[in-house]
Amino acid sequence: MSRTCLCVLCGLPAAGKSRLADVLRGRARSRGWETLLVTYDELIPARDWREDEWKQQRKTVLTCLERFLHQTHTRTDLTHTHTDLTHTHTDLTHTRTDLTHTRTDLTHTRTDLTHTRTDLTHTRTDLTHTRTDLTHTRTDLTHTHTDLTHTHTDNDMWMQLQRSRCHTNTQPLLVLLDDNFYYQSMRYQIYQLARKYSMGFCQVLVRCPLDICLQRNQRRSLRVPDEVMLQMSERMEPPNESRNSWEQQSLTVDSTDSVTEEDVQKLMDLLQSAMENPLRPFQDDCQQKEADRQICATNVLHRADQMCRRLISQAMTSARDQASSDVLKDLAKELNELKTHFLQELKKEMFHQMSLCPEEPMNTEKLLMTAARTFERDAQHCVLKQRFS
């Protein structure tokens, strides 16, 4: 099977991901690799999406990508099968030649000749049947290939991916995914695809200061609103190799000025390593689902912790002008204790929901919104209690 690597390029808008992708594509082609660039900004039209619509668009991109990878994976298998059939046909031709020579050399009695001819007739019949079976198999492979080609041709994103490259199944394929990917869970979805189809996986964080990204963004024809970029900056979850084993193949490059030649060489080494070390598929669904639940729970708790810290900071700021330093100290202690207890209860609730409906995906956004309202209410209660105590 030809090697394939999925490389996630993540970072703020205008950080330089697209420019880096062009550089990497050029270097990959010089090595004889084929490339596919999946740019989310081109696949998802720029407009004022509602949150649920935006999520559905991202889900559609992911679905089309999986179809594409499945087709690439299947076509490679079909190519190998066709090669095996060709070798088998060659062996059968050699066998028929040997049988012809055997008939020529036969000088035994008429009875033996009759028996041998009968055996040869049977063998020839078997060979004919085998060739017929091979013809049918080839026909089935052709039909399978045709079915794969025609699948989902009415999907715009699917068609755009199909037009993006023409893979021959003989050269290594580098798939570059250009998006912000600010949440860990977004990148983990790509990792799951790589593991499902035994492909390589790696991540590149293109790091650039927010103020420079905002300046670059102003020079763009299609600008991202400043408030959106600020939100992304606050939510950005960089790859964490020490915490997550699946993020081991990650690299961060500084694009404040420009990516150096040394950085490009390191990136090519990373891609080469990922290409040569494809992931192993999960042994069973239970193992994968458990891993999915763990990563989901970790991500939700991390975001909930950030939300609690922000609300505590707001509460302390509002109380600073109305309370003494001793009261503020007690308030800070009580709010932090409240946060610890709150996160413990949230963790219990998450795993309880997962155990009740293990097949149903958890609505993490709804869970976080409910948790935020609950914690904000309890935090305000603590502030009022300290104020009037």
C-alpha positions as CSV (number, residue, x, y, z in Angstrom):
1,M,0.0,0.0,0.0
2,S,1.3,3.5,-0.8
3,R,2.1,5.6,2.2
4,T,-0.2,8.4,3.3
5,C,0.3,11.1,5.9
6,L,-2.3,13.5,7.4
7,C,-0.7,16.7,8.6
8,V,-2.7,19.2,10.6
9,L,-1.6,22.9,10.3
10,C,-3.1,24.9,13.2
11,G,-2.8,28.4,14.4
12,L,-4.5,31.8,14.4
13,P,-5.9,33.3,11.2
14,A,-3.1,35.2,9.3
15,A,-0.4,33.3,11.2
16,G,1.1,32.0,7.9
17,K,-0.4,28.5,7.6
18,S,-1.3,28.8,3.9
19,R,2.1,30.2,3.0
20,L,3.8,27.4,4.9
21,A,1.5,24.8,3.2
22,D,2.7,26.0,-0.2
23,V,6.4,25.7,0.9
24,L,5.8,22.1,2.2
25,R,3.9,21.1,-1.0
26,G,6.9,22.2,-3.1
27,R,9.3,20.3,-1.0
28,A,7.1,17.2,-0.9
29,R,6.8,17.2,-4.7
30,S,10.6,17.5,-5.0
31,R,10.8,14.2,-3.1
32,G,8.3,12.5,-5.5
33,W,5.4,12.8,-3.1
34,E,1.9,13.7,-4.2
35,T,0.0,16.3,-2.2
36,L,-3.5,17.3,-1.3
37,L,-4.2,20.6,0.4
38,V,-7.5,20.8,2.3
39,T,-8.1,24.5,3.0
40,Y,-11.2,24.9,5.3
41,D,-11.6,28.6,4.3
42,E,-12.1,27.5,0.7
43,L,-14.5,24.6,1.5
44,I,-16.6,26.6,4.0
45,P,-17.9,29.8,2.4
46,A,-17.3,33.0,4.4
47,R,-20.6,34.1,6.0
48,D,-22.2,34.8,9.3
49,W,-22.9,31.2,10.3
50,R,-24.9,30.3,13.4
51,E,-22.9,28.1,15.7
52,D,-24.8,24.9,14.8
53,E,-24.5,25.7,11.1
54,W,-20.8,26.2,11.4
55,K,-20.4,22.9,13.2
56,Q,-22.4,21.1,10.5
57,Q,-20.1,22.6,7.8
58,R,-17.0,21.3,9.6
59,K,-18.7,17.9,10.0
60,T,-19.4,17.8,6.3
61,V,-15.7,18.6,5.5
62,L,-14.6,15.8,7.8
63,T,-17.1,13.4,6.2
64,C,-15.9,14.2,2.7
65,L,-12.3,13.8,3.8
66,E,-13.1,10.3,5.2
67,R,-14.8,9.3,2.0
68,F,-11.7,10.5,0.1
69,L,-9.3,8.6,2.4
70,H,-11.5,5.5,2.2
71,Q,-11.5,5.6,-1.6
72,T,-7.7,6.1,-1.6
73,H,-7.3,3.2,0.8
74,T,-9.6,0.9,-1.2
75,R,-8.2,1.8,-4.6
76,T,-4.7,0.9,-3.4
77,D,-6.0,-2.5,-2.2
78,L,-7.7,-3.0,-5.6
79,T,-4.4,-2.1,-7.4
80,H,-2.6,-4.8,-5.4
81,T,-5.3,-7.3,-6.0
82,H,-5.2,-6.6,-9.8
83,T,-1.4,-7.1,-9.7
84,D,-1.8,-10.4,-7.9
85,L,-4.3,-11.5,-10.5
86,T,-1.9,-10.6,-13.3
87,H,0.8,-12.7,-11.7
88,T,-1.6,-15.6,-11.3
89,H,-2.5,-15.4,-15.0
90,T,1.2,-15.5,-15.9
91,D,1.7,-18.5,-13.8
92,L,-1.3,-20.2,-15.5
93,T,0.2,-19.4,-18.9
94,H,3.5,-21.1,-17.8
95,T,1.6,-24.1,-16.6
96,R,-0.2,-24.5,-20.0
97,T,3.2,-24.3,-21.7
98,D,4.6,-27.0,-19.4
99,L,1.5,-29.2,-20.1
100,T,2.1,-28.8,-23.9
101,H,5.7,-29.9,-23.5
102,T,4.6,-32.8,-21.4
103,R,2.2,-34.0,-24.1
104,T,4.9,-33.8,-26.7
105,D,7.3,-35.8,-24.6
106,L,4.8,-38.5,-23.7
107,T,5.9,-41.9,-25.3
108,H,4.1,-44.3,-23.1
109,T,1.5,-46.8,-24.1
110,R,-1.8,-45.9,-25.7
111,T,-3.7,-46.5,-22.5
112,D,-1.3,-44.3,-20.6
113,L,-1.6,-41.6,-23.3
114,T,-5.4,-41.8,-23.1
115,H,-5.3,-41.4,-19.3
116,T,-2.7,-38.6,-19.6
117,R,-4.8,-36.8,-22.3
118,T,-7.8,-37.1,-20.1
119,D,-5.9,-35.6,-17.2
120,L,-4.7,-32.9,-19.4
121,T,-8.2,-32.2,-20.7
122,H,-9.4,-31.9,-17.1
123,T,-6.5,-29.6,-16.3
124,R,-7.2,-27.5,-19.3
125,T,-10.9,-27.3,-18.3
126,D,-9.8,-26.3,-14.8
127,L,-7.5,-23.7,-16.3
128,T,-10.3,-22.4,-18.4
129,H,-12.6,-22.2,-15.4
130,T,-9.8,-20.4,-13.5
131,R,-9.3,-17.9,-16.3
132,T,-13.1,-17.3,-16.3
133,D,-13.1,-16.8,-12.6
134,L,-10.2,-14.3,-13.0
135,T,-12.2,-12.5,-15.7
136,H,-15.2,-12.3,-13.4
137,T,-13.0,-11.1,-10.6
138,R,-11.5,-8.4,-12.8
139,T,-15.0,-7.4,-13.8
140,D,-16.1,-7.2,-10.2
141,L,-13.0,-5.1,-9.4
142,T,-13.9,-2.8,-12.2
143,H,-17.5,-2.4,-11.0
144,T,-16.3,-1.8,-7.4
145,H,-13.9,0.9,-8.7
146,T,-16.7,2.5,-10.7
147,D,-19.0,2.5,-7.7
148,L,-16.4,4.2,-5.6
149,T,-15.8,6.8,-8.3
150,H,-19.5,7.6,-8.5
151,T,-20.2,7.7,-4.8
152,H,-21.4,11.1,-3.5
153,T,-20.6,13.0,-6.7
154,D,-23.4,15.4,-5.9
155,N,-21.6,16.8,-2.9
156,D,-19.8,20.1,-3.6
157,M,-17.1,19.6,-1.1
158,W,-16.5,16.0,-2.2
159,M,-16.1,17.2,-5.8
160,Q,-13.7,19.9,-4.8
161,L,-11.5,17.4,-3.0
162,Q,-11.6,15.1,-6.0
163,R,-10.4,18.0,-8.2
164,S,-7.6,18.9,-5.9
165,R,-5.4,16.0,-6.8
166,C,-5.0,12.8,-8.9
167,H,-3.4,10.1,-6.8
168,T,-1.8,7.2,-8.7
169,N,-1.6,4.9,-5.6
170,T,2.0,4.4,-6.2
171,Q,3.6,7.5,-4.8
172,P,3.5,8.7,-1.1
173,L,0.6,11.1,-0.5
174,L,0.8,14.1,1.8
175,V,-2.5,15.5,3.0
176,L,-2.1,19.0,4.5
177,L,-5.1,20.3,6.4
178,D,-5.1,24.1,6.7
179,D,-7.4,25.4,9.5
180,N,-7.3,27.1,12.9
181,F,-7.9,23.8,14.7
182,Y,-7.8,25.8,18.0
183,Y,-9.5,23.0,20.1
184,Q,-7.6,19.8,20.8
185,S,-10.8,17.8,19.9
186,M,-10.8,19.2,16.4
187,R,-7.3,17.8,15.8
188,Y,-8.1,14.5,17.5
189,Q,-10.8,13.9,14.8
190,I,-8.1,13.9,12.1
191,Y,-5.9,11.6,14.3
192,Q,-8.8,9.2,14.4
193,L,-9.1,9.1,10.6
194,A,-5.3,8.4,10.3
195,R,-5.6,5.6,12.8
196,K,-8.7,4.1,11.2
197,Y,-6.9,3.8,7.8
198,S,-3.4,3.1,9.1
199,M,-1.9,6.4,7.9
200,G,0.7,8.7,9.3
201,F,-0.3,11.7,11.4
202,C,1.5,14.8,12.6
203,Q,0.7,18.4,13.8
204,V,2.3,21.7,13.1
205,L,1.4,24.7,15.3
206,V,2.2,28.0,13.4
207,R,2.8,30.4,16.2
208,C,2.5,34.1,15.7
209,P,1.7,36.9,18.1
210,L,-1.9,38.1,18.1
211,D,-1.1,41.7,17.4
212,I,0.9,40.7,14.2
213,C,-1.9,38.4,13.1
214,L,-4.4,41.3,13.5
215,Q,-2.2,43.6,11.4
216,R,-1.9,40.9,8.7
217,N,-5.6,40.3,8.8
218,Q,-6.3,44.0,8.0
219,R,-4.4,43.6,4.7
220,R,-6.6,40.6,3.6
221,S,-9.4,41.0,1.1
222,L,-11.6,38.7,3.3
223,R,-11.0,39.7,6.9
224,V,-11.8,37.7,10.0
225,P,-13.5,40.0,12.6
226,D,-11.1,41.1,15.3
227,E,-13.4,39.8,18.0
228,V,-13.4,36.3,16.4
229,M,-9.6,36.3,16.4
230,L,-9.5,37.4,20.0
231,Q,-11.8,34.5,21.0
232,M,-9.7,32.0,19.0
233,S,-6.6,33.3,20.8
234,E,-8.2,32.8,24.2
235,R,-9.4,29.3,23.2
236,M,-6.3,28.1,21.5
237,E,-5.2,24.7,22.9
238,P,-1.6,24.1,21.6
239,P,-0.4,20.5,21.1
240,N,0.6,19.0,24.4
241,E,3.0,16.1,23.8
242,S,3.7,15.4,27.4
243,R,0.0,15.2,28.3
244,N,-1.4,13.4,25.2
245,S,0.4,10.5,23.7
246,W,-1.4,11.0,20.3
247,E,0.2,14.4,20.0
248,Q,3.8,13.1,20.1
249,Q,4.4,13.8,16.4
250,S,4.0,17.6,16.8
251,L,6.2,20.6,16.0
252,T,5.8,24.4,16.6
253,V,7.3,27.0,14.2
254,D,7.6,30.7,14.7
255,S,6.1,32.7,11.8
256,T,6.5,36.2,13.3
257,D,8.9,37.1,10.5
258,S,9.2,34.1,8.2
259,V,9.7,30.4,8.7
260,T,13.4,29.6,8.5
261,E,15.0,27.0,6.2
262,E,16.0,25.1,9.4
263,D,12.4,25.0,10.4
264,V,11.3,23.8,7.0
265,Q,13.9,21.0,7.1
266,K,12.6,19.9,10.6
267,L,9.1,19.9,9.2
268,M,10.1,17.7,6.3
269,D,11.8,15.3,8.7
270,L,8.6,15.2,10.8
271,L,6.5,14.4,7.7
272,Q,9.0,11.7,6.7
273,S,8.8,10.1,10.1
274,A,5.0,10.2,10.2
275,M,4.9,8.8,6.7
276,E,7.2,5.9,7.6
277,N,5.4,5.2,10.9
278,P,1.7,4.8,10.2
279,L,-0.7,4.5,13.1
280,R,-2.2,1.1,14.0
281,P,-6.0,0.8,13.9
282,F,-7.8,0.3,17.2
283,Q,-8.3,-3.4,17.9
284,D,-12.0,-3.0,18.6
285,D,-14.7,-0.4,18.9
286,C,-14.8,-0.5,22.7
287,Q,-11.1,0.6,22.9
288,Q,-11.7,3.5,20.5
289,K,-14.9,4.6,22.2
290,E,-13.2,4.6,25.6
291,A,-10.4,6.6,24.2
292,D,-12.9,9.1,22.6
293,R,-14.7,9.4,26.0
294,Q,-11.5,10.1,27.8
295,I,-10.3,12.8,25.4
296,C,-13.8,14.4,25.4
297,A,-13.9,14.5,29.2
298,T,-10.4,15.9,29.4
299,N,-11.3,18.7,26.9
300,V,-14.5,19.6,28.6
301,L,-12.9,19.8,32.0
302,H,-10.1,21.9,30.7
303,R,-12.5,24.4,29.1
304,A,-14.7,24.3,32.2
305,D,-11.6,25.1,34.3
306,Q,-10.8,28.1,32.1
307,M,-14.4,29.3,32.3
308,C,-14.3,29.1,36.1
309,R,-11.1,31.0,36.3
310,R,-12.5,33.7,34.2
311,L,-15.7,34.0,36.3
312,I,-13.6,34.1,39.5
313,S,-11.5,36.9,38.1
314,Q,-14.6,38.9,37.2
315,A,-16.1,38.3,40.6
316,M,-12.9,39.4,42.4
317,T,-12.7,42.5,40.2
318,S,-16.2,43.5,41.0
319,A,-15.7,43.0,44.8
320,R,-12.3,44.7,45.0
321,D,-13.6,48.2,45.5
322,Q,-16.2,47.2,48.1
323,A,-14.3,44.8,50.4
324,S,-11.3,44.8,52.6
325,S,-8.1,42.8,51.8
326,D,-9.1,40.2,54.4
327,V,-12.5,39.8,53.0
328,L,-11.1,39.5,49.5
329,K,-8.6,36.9,50.7
330,D,-11.5,34.8,52.2
331,L,-13.5,35.3,49.1
332,A,-10.7,34.1,46.8
333,K,-10.2,31.0,49.0
334,E,-14.0,30.2,49.0
335,L,-14.3,30.7,45.2
336,N,-11.3,28.4,44.5
337,E,-12.7,25.7,46.8
338,L,-16.0,26.1,45.0
339,K,-14.2,25.7,41.6
340,T,-12.5,22.5,42.8
341,H,-15.8,21.0,44.0
342,F,-17.6,22.1,40.9
343,L,-15.1,20.5,38.5
344,Q,-15.3,17.2,40.5
345,E,-19.0,17.1,40.3
346,L,-18.9,18.0,36.6
347,K,-16.6,15.1,36.0
348,K,-18.9,12.7,37.8
349,E,-21.9,14.0,35.8
350,M,-20.1,13.5,32.5
351,F,-19.1,9.9,33.1
352,H,-22.5,9.2,34.5
353,Q,-24.1,10.5,31.2
354,M,-21.6,8.5,29.2
355,S,-22.4,5.3,31.1
356,L,-26.1,5.8,30.5
357,C,-25.9,6.4,26.8
358,P,-22.5,5.1,25.6
359,E,-23.5,5.1,21.9
360,E,-24.8,8.7,21.9
361,P,-22.3,11.6,21.4
362,M,-22.2,14.1,24.3
363,N,-23.4,17.6,23.6
364,T,-20.4,19.2,25.1
365,E,-21.4,22.8,24.2
366,K,-24.7,22.5,25.9
367,L,-23.1,20.9,28.9
368,L,-20.6,23.7,29.2
369,M,-23.2,26.4,28.9
370,T,-25.3,24.8,31.7
371,A,-22.2,24.4,33.8
372,A,-21.2,28.1,33.2
373,R,-24.6,29.3,34.4
374,T,-24.5,27.1,37.5
375,F,-21.0,28.2,38.5
376,E,-21.7,31.8,37.8
377,R,-24.8,31.7,40.1
378,D,-22.9,30.0,42.9
379,A,-20.0,32.4,42.6
380,Q,-22.4,35.4,42.8
381,H,-23.9,33.8,45.9
382,C,-20.4,33.6,47.5
383,V,-19.8,37.3,46.7
384,L,-23.1,38.4,48.2
385,K,-22.5,36.3,51.3
386,Q,-19.1,37.9,51.9
387,R,-20.4,41.4,51.2
388,F,-23.1,41.2,53.8
389,S,-21.4,39.0,56.4
